Amino acid sequence: MQSIVNQPTGINFSSLVRKLKGIKAFVTMLFDESGNLEPVWELSNSLVDSRSFQLAVAAMKTTPEVADIIQERYIAPRHDLTALLQYPPDSLGYTYASTMKAYGFEVIDLNIEINSDTSYVEHRWQETHDIWHIITGFDVNGVEEIGLQAFYLAQFQLPLASLLIANALIAATVLEPQTLSPLLRAIARGWEMGKNAKPLIAQKWEAAWEKPVEVWRKELNVQPVKAGEFALA
């Protein structure tokens, strides 16, 4: 019998480890109600080099303005919330900074090495995630966060988004069935909004902090959600 010890398996060990960590993170999120985001980042990291992310980026690059920002690999200076509070109250800069302050959020330093198109997209969506909340009107609670993930999925098939939606649907069905209806409504709303809107990933928000939020929304064809839209019936 021929030995198989030295035969190549075609499996990259580090890639396998990332996938296993991703699976563990997915399961952890089903039962963890602490709000700890570490499993989310672990799951996201496991997908950066995935085939699904590569296909998503290939599709993104068929839109010229998205292809341009990916090729440029535009990275803005670190968001200075204190400085942004000097902008007019209706501006994106002020609205973003004041919302971050109100929730007690801080600008995080992203530890993502940008060495590929997928890693750039991963960095950029994380860097601007809270801005997408502002533009779409989705709140940061569980149901509305998943609504925003549906928006992501409609816009550029972010692999993390589909897994977070799947995770939320499983958790709601098994653990909190009373939340299933508003969750489905949020997913449907986010998907519709994302399909109708211009690509948010292509925007250089930081170059126009002074622009009013409502002007951004009009230019991008975003019809924001309303407060309480997904409340339990």
For each residue, the residues with C-beta under 8 A, 3 or more apart:
1:
2:
3: 6 7
4: 7
5:
6: 3
7: 3 4
8:
9:
10:
11: 15 16
12: 15 16
13: 16 17
14: 17 18
15: 11 12 18 19 49
16: 11 12 13 19 20
17: 13 14 20 21
18: 14 15 21 22 45 46 49
19: 15 16 22 23 46
20: 16 17 23 24
21: 17 18 24 25 42 45 46
22: 18 19 25 26 42 43 45 46 47
23: 19 20 26 27 46
24: 20 21 27 28 39 42
25: 21 22 28 29 39 40 42 43 46
26: 22 23 29 30 39 43 163 167
27: 23 24 30 31
28: 24 25 31 32 39
29: 25 26 32 39 40 43 167 171
30: 26 27 167 170 171 174 175
31: 27 28 175
32: 28 29 36 39
33:
34:
35:
36: 32 39
37: 40 41
38: 41 42
39: 24 25 26 28 29 32 36 42 43
40: 25 29 37 43 44 160 164
41: 37 38 44 45
42: 21 22 24 25 38 39 45 46
43: 22 25 26 29 39 40 46 47 160 163 164
44: 40 41 47 48 122 126 160
45: 18 21 22 41 42 48
46: 18 19 21 22 23 25 42 43 50
47: 22 43 44 50 52 53 159 160 163
48: 44 45 53 112 116 118 119 122
49: 15 18 53 54 116 118
50: 46 47 53 54 159
51: 54 55
52: 47 55 56 157 159
53: 47 48 49 50 56 57 118 121 122 158 159
54: 49 50 51 57 58 118
55: 51 52 58 59 157
56: 52 53 59 60 121 156 157 158 159
57: 53 54 60 61 70 117 118 121 156
58: 54 55 61 62
59: 55 56 62 156 157
60: 56 57 63 66 67 70 121 156 199 201
61: 57 58 66 67 70 117
62: 58 59 67
63: 60 66 67 199 202
64: 67 68
65: 68 69 199 202
66: 60 61 63 69 70 156 199 201 202
67: 60 61 62 63 64 70 71
68: 64 65 71 72 202
69: 65 66 72 73 74 124 201 202 204
70: 57 60 61 66 67 73 117 120 121
71: 67 68
72: 68 69
73: 69 70 114 120
74: 69 124 204
75: 114 123 124 127
76: 79 127 204 205 206 207
77: 80 206
78: 107 109
79: 76 84 96 97 107 206
80: 77 83 84
81: 84 85 97 100 101 106 107
82: 85 97
83: 80 86
84: 79 80 81 87 93 94 96 97 209
85: 81 82 93 94 97 98 101
86: 83 94
87: 84 91 92 93 94 97 209 210
88: 91 94 210 212
89: 94 95
90: 94 95 212 213 214
91: 87 88 94 95 209 210 211 212 213
92: 87 95 96 131 134 205 208 209 210 211 212 213 216
93: 84 85 87 96 97 209 210
94: 84 85 86 87 88 89 90 91 97 98
95: 89 90 91 92 98 99 134 213
96: 79 84 92 93 99 100 130 131 134 209
97: 79 81 82 84 85 87 93 94 100 101
98: 85 94 95 101 102
99: 95 96 102 103 130 133 134
100: 81 96 97 103 105 106 107 130
101: 81 85 97 98 104 105
102: 98 99
103: 99 100 140
104: 101
105: 100 101 130
106: 81 100
107: 78 79 81 100
108:
109: 78
110: 123 126 127
111:
112: 48 119 122 123 126
113: 119
114: 73 75 119 120 123
115: 119
116: 48 49 119 120
117: 57 61 70 120 121
118: 48 49 53 54 57 121 122
119: 48 112 113 114 115 116 122 123
120: 70 73 114 116 117 123 124
121: 53 56 57 60 70 117 118 124 125 156 201
122: 44 48 53 112 118 119 125 126
123: 75 110 112 114 119 120 126 127
124: 69 74 75 120 121 127 128 201
125: 121 122 128 129 132 152 158 201
126: 44 110 112 122 123 129
127: 75 76 110 123 124
128: 124 125 131 132 200 203 205
129: 125 126 132 133
130: 96 99 100 105 133 134
131: 92 96 128 134 135 205
132: 125 128 129 135 136 138 148 151 152 200
133: 99 129 130 136 137 138 139 140 148
134: 92 95 96 99 130 131 137 213
135: 131 132 200 213 216 217 220 222 224
136: 132 133 147 148 151 190 193 222 224 225
137: 133 134 224 225 226
138: 132 133 144 145 147 148 151 186 190 225
139: 133 144 145 227
140: 103 133 144 145
141: 144 145
142: 145 146 168 179
143: 146 147 179 182 183 186 230
144: 138 139 140 141 147 148 186 225 230
145: 138 139 140 141 142 148 149 164
146: 142 143 149 150 164 165 168 183 186 187 190
147: 136 138 143 144 150 151 186 187 189 190 225 230
148: 132 133 136 138 144 145 151 152 190
149: 145 146 152 153 158 160 161 164 165 190
150: 146 147 153 154 161 165 186 187 188 189 190 191 194
151: 132 136 138 147 148 154 155 190 191 193 194 197
152: 125 132 148 149 155 156 158 160 161 194
153: 149 150 157 158 161 162 165 190 191 194
154: 150 151 190 191 192 193 194 195
155: 151 152 158 194 197 199 200 201
156: 56 57 59 60 66 121 152 199 201
157: 52 55 56 59 153 161 162
158: 53 56 125 149 152 153 155 161 162
159: 47 50 52 53 56 162 163
160: 40 43 44 47 149 152 163 164
161: 149 150 152 153 157 158 164 165
162: 153 157 158 159 165 166
163: 26 43 47 159 160 166 167
164: 40 43 145 146 149 160 161 167 168
165: 146 149 150 153 161 162 168 169 187
166: 162 163 169 170
167: 26 29 30 163 164 170 171
168: 142 146 164 165 171 172 183
169: 165 166 172 173 180 183
170: 30 166 167 173 174
171: 29 30 167 168 174 175 176
172: 168 169 175 176 177 179 180 183
173: 169 170 177 180
174: 30 170 171 177
175: 30 31 171 172
176: 171 172 179 180
177: 172 173 174 180
178: 181 232
179: 142 143 172 176 182 183 232
180: 169 172 173 176 177 183 184
181: 178 184 185 232 233
182: 143 179 185 186 230 231 232 233
183: 143 146 168 169 172 179 180 186 187 230
184: 180 181 187 188
185: 181 182 188 189 229 230
186: 138 143 144 146 147 150 182 183 189 190 230
187: 146 147 150 165 183 184 190 191
188: 150 184 185 191 192
189: 147 150 185 186 192 193 225 229 230
190: 136 138 146 147 148 149 150 151 153 154 186 187 193 194
191: 150 151 153 154 187 188 194 195
192: 154 188 189 195 196
193: 136 151 154 189 190 196 197 222 223 225
194: 150 151 152 153 154 155 190 191 197
195: 154 191 192
196: 192 193 221 222 223
197: 151 155 193 194 200 220 221 222
198: 202 219 220 221
199: 60 63 65 66 155 156 202 203
200: 128 132 135 155 197 203 220
201: 60 66 69 121 124 125 155 156
202: 63 65 66 68 69 198 199
203: 128 199 200 216 220
204: 69 74 76 207 208
205: 76 92 128 131 208 209 216
206: 76 77 79 209
207: 76 204
208: 92 204 205 211
209: 84 87 91 92 93 96 205 206
210: 87 88 91 92 93
211: 91 92 208 215 216
212: 88 90 91 92 215 216
213: 90 91 92 95 134 135 216 217
214: 90 217 218
215: 211 212 218 219
216: 92 135 203 205 211 212 213 219 220 222
217: 135 213 214 220 222 223 224
218: 214 215 221
219: 198 215 216
220: 135 197 198 200 203 216 217
221: 196 197 198 218
222: 135 136 193 196 197 216 217
223: 193 196 217
224: 135 136 137 217
225: 136 137 138 144 147 189 193 229 230
226: 137 229
227: 139
228: 231
229: 185 189 225 226
230: 143 144 147 182 183 185 186 189 225
231: 182 228
232: 178 179 181 182
233: 181 182
